[in-house]
Amino acid sequence: MEIRTRFAPSPTGYMHIGNLRTALYEYLIAKSQGGKFILRIEDTDQGRKVDGAVDVIYNTLKMTGLQHDEGPDVGGDYGPYVQSERMGMYMDYALQLVEKGKAYYCFCTKERLDSLKASNEHGDAFARYDRHCLSLSQEEIEANLAAGKPFVIRQLMPNEGTTTFEDVVYGSITVDNSELDDQILIKSDGFPTYNFANVVDDHTMKITHVVRGSEYLSSTPKYNLLYDAFGWEAPTYIHLPPVMRDAQHKLSKRHGDKSFEDLINEGYLVDAIMNYIALLGWSPSDNQEIFTMDELIKKFNISGISKSPSIFDIKKLTWMNGEYIKAMDFDKFYELAESRLKDAVKTPGVDLKFIAQLLKTRLETLNDIAEMVDFVDKLPEYSTDLYVHKKMKTTPEIALKALKAVVPVLEAHEDWTNDSLYECLMGLAKSMEFKNGQILWPVRTALSGKPSSPGGATELAVILGKEETIRRIEEGIKLLEAAE
Ligand code: GLU
């Protein structure tokens, strides 16, 4: 049997990390077994409609490479793939259940239902419906329908016994049927309830594996009873534990946690994000941590999914992102870095590619770029304390001597390349009987005005060019002299 999974997002306008992980696992389950990955848009809750929200879903799937085999934009044999375009079919399915005695018309007014709730001891909104309309005769039903009385269709739940289903991650789950309300399948406006549409869609789209958040675990017995009522085979259920912000709280966009788009805007790479979220709730049998999508497809195994909630650790993602940047092909990196470099460096003539080469091994996210190169356009104000470096054995006094000696040497130097400048400064250190660091650290400091920089003294000199290099060293000399 062909494996068919589906991603069934409700368009909210952003991609929650937990939802993206669901999509990834659905994709991996399908692709690891040569199956199909389907996109269905669950937009029946029109009240929550957000403009452009469906595009966010398409864009995310495109960016992440979770390419669906069937869906609203690519078509397929089981469409339409947008729930709101399927509205015509649900009533027919509900009527099939009425015919089989597994569902019934309910004409109760809102007032009656409210009074039921009120008469319930706790005023519990989830109190079971009292099945008032179950006893209506066929004539009464027909008369009500002919009179145009508003109605809903309810599922007739079993009175006794238990319902059990197997979840691949959570194991066997059993509920007492007496706890299940005769849930509404078709609302009084003729539209299906979310639960009903979801089951009919999964069945008619031939979905074999339903992967979704564990918040749906408690509804699953009801879903299963619907499959039973129709005489359909229920899919394999794979509920995923929540992604947490910390031990107590779920990750939540409303509480400020980051969505996929936020992470992209903050300079994280798509591949690093996908790699990281693959590991949020799944682990391979070995300890491999860095995976390409192809490796994930090969290695992913449902049995590696854990039921314990995983914490979204931004530090770990940041580390992983840095590893991806280091490992990236330079041209691809430059493509991503270029616009940020152009925004951050306005001085004409600066070799941005040279800077990018230096940055590539030092960045954790692309957004670090601006801060790391801010010294190029303007030397920041700095204190002479920066010239103190224990390991380099420098003090402001040594730095002053070094910088004073460097100026004439650099003025005379023609070949403004890194290697040649390095050799030149090394020669100077030797002739002065200074340690290399006693020349390099003061120059690096004078050129950047910062405690750390994306390159050493000579690399910074290449970035800034001869004139600006000498100007900054002279400025350093003035600063050190004033502090004496
Ligand atoms: N539309 C649901 C959601 O976005 C998905 C439910 C399901 O996968 O069954 O949470």
Boltz pocket constraint, residues with backbone or C-beta under 6 A from the ligand:
constraints:
  - pocket:
      binder: B
      contacts: [[A, 6], [A, 8], [A, 9], [A, 10], [A, 42], [A, 198], [A, 211], [A, 212], [A, 213], [A, 216]]
      max_distance: 6.0
